[in-house]
Amino acid sequence: MPVTHVSHDNESHTLTFIAEFAAPRERLWQIYADPRQLEKIWGPPSYPATFVDHDLSPGGRVTYYMTGQEGARHAGYWEITEVDEPNSFTFIDGFADENLNPVSTLPVSTNRFSFEQRGAQTVLTFHSTYASVADLQQVLDMGVVEGATSAINQIDEFIAS
């Protein structure tokens, strides 16, 4: 499995995933840069994603929704703050309503995806910081570790196909 480590820190309100892939950093970057590819791995297998807007540039916005097996939609958005292709991108991540507008009553996080080439492998680090330990705990209770792990673990199979 690609995810090799998951940790959270209540003191710093952070959540970190580390995954390793037998693929070049540029290949992993392309998955996140292309909304049609990103749809194949964003969200757990039982909640496939549809990206509506995808502007992976500083100041850009990404909106998407995931659809559950019974048709329920769960939407989110990213506000892109920094891009260093193919090394990393940073964004604000939040929950959205059915019209893809931010929901202010749910947690928002600052996130960084970084791609580090180590020989023939790439190490993906996904680091999230929440405003409070309560916000971190809320997303943990919602199943973010299980959901993100199962989503990231789809990447190897997607790359191989």
C-alpha positions in Angstrom: 0.0 0.0 0.0 1.3 3.5 -0.8 0.4 5.1 2.5 3.2 4.3 4.9 2.5 6.7 7.8 -0.4 8.7 9.2 -0.1 10.9 12.2 -2.0 13.7 13.9 -0.8 16.1 16.5 -3.4 17.7 18.8 -1.0 20.4 20.0 -0.3 21.7 16.5 -3.7 20.8 15.1 -2.1 18.9 12.3 -2.7 15.7 10.3 0.0 14.2 8.1 -0.1 11.4 5.5 3.1 10.0 3.9 2.9 7.7 0.9 5.5 6.2 -1.4 5.1 5.4 -5.1 7.2 3.7 -7.7 6.7 6.5 -10.1 8.4 9.8 -11.0 7.3 13.0 -9.2 6.2 14.4 -12.5 3.7 11.5 -13.0 2.2 12.1 -9.6 2.1 15.9 -10.2 0.1 15.3 -13.4 -2.6 13.4 -11.5 -3.3 16.4 -9.3 -2.9 18.9 -12.2 -5.4 17.2 -14.4 -9.0 17.2 -13.1 -10.0 14.1 -15.1 -7.1 12.1 -13.6 -7.7 13.5 -10.1 -11.3 12.3 -10.3 -9.9 8.7 -10.4 -8.2 9.0 -7.0 -9.8 11.8 -5.0 -12.1 10.4 -2.5 -12.5 6.8 -1.3 -13.5 4.2 -3.9 -17.1 4.3 -2.6 -17.3 8.1 -3.0 -15.9 9.0 -6.5 -15.2 12.6 -7.2 -16.3 15.0 -9.9 -14.3 18.2 -10.4 -16.3 21.1 -11.6 -13.6 23.8 -11.5 -9.9 23.2 -11.5 -7.5 26.1 -11.6 -4.2 24.8 -10.0 -2.5 28.2 -10.0 -2.0 30.7 -7.2 -5.3 32.4 -6.5 -7.1 29.6 -8.4 -10.1 27.7 -7.2 -10.9 24.0 -7.3 -14.4 22.8 -6.6 -15.7 19.2 -6.5 -18.2 16.9 -5.1 -18.0 13.2 -4.1 -21.0 11.0 -4.7 -21.9 8.1 -2.4 -23.4 4.8 -3.4 -26.9 6.0 -2.6 -26.4 9.3 -4.5 -25.7 11.6 -1.6 -23.2 14.4 -2.6 -20.5 15.8 -0.4 -18.8 18.9 -1.8 -15.6 20.7 -1.2 -13.4 23.5 -2.4 -9.7 24.5 -2.6 -8.3 28.0 -2.7 -4.9 27.6 -4.2 -2.3 29.7 -2.4 1.1 28.5 -3.8 2.3 26.3 -6.6 5.8 25.0 -7.2 5.4 22.5 -10.1 6.2 19.6 -9.8 7.4 19.9 -6.2 4.4 21.1 -4.2 1.1 23.0 -4.0 -0.6 24.7 -1.0 -4.2 25.4 -0.6 -7.1 26.2 1.8 -9.5 23.2 1.9 -13.1 23.5 3.0 -16.5 21.9 2.8 -19.0 23.3 0.4 -22.8 23.2 0.0 -24.7 21.8 -3.0 -23.9 25.0 -5.0 -20.2 24.6 -4.2 -20.2 27.6 -1.8 -18.1 27.4 1.4 -19.9 26.1 4.5 -18.6 28.3 7.4 -19.8 25.9 10.1 -17.4 23.1 9.1 -13.7 23.0 9.6 -11.3 24.6 7.1 -7.6 23.5 6.8 -4.4 24.8 5.3 -2.9 22.0 3.2 0.4 21.2 1.5 1.0 18.4 -0.9 4.7 17.9 -1.6 6.3 15.4 -4.0 9.9 14.4 -3.2 11.8 12.3 -5.7 14.0 9.6 -4.0 15.7 7.6 -6.7 13.0 5.8 -8.7 10.4 6.5 -6.0 8.4 9.6 -5.1 7.4 10.3 -1.5 4.1 12.2 -1.3 3.5 14.1 1.9 0.0 15.5 2.6 0.1 17.9 5.6 -3.1 19.6 6.9 -3.3 22.2 9.7 -6.6 23.1 11.4 -7.5 26.2 13.3 -8.2 24.3 16.5 -7.9 20.8 18.1 -11.7 20.7 18.0 -11.7 21.2 14.2 -9.0 18.5 13.8 -11.1 16.1 16.0 -14.2 16.8 14.0 -12.6 15.7 10.8 -11.0 12.7 12.5 -14.5 11.7 13.8 -15.8 12.1 10.2 -13.3 9.5 9.0 -10.8 11.6 7.2 -7.9 9.2 8.0 -9.7 6.2 6.5 -11.1 8.2 3.6 -7.9 9.9 2.6 -5.9 6.7 3.1 -8.2 4.7 0.8 -8.1 7.5 -1.7 -4.3 7.8 -1.8 -4.0 4.0 -2.0 -5.8 4.1 -5.4 -2.9 5.9 -7.0 -0.7 2.9 -7.7 -3.5 1.0 -9.5 -4.4 4.2 -11.5 -0.8 4.7 -12.6 -0.5 1.1 -13.7 -3.7 1.2 -15.8 
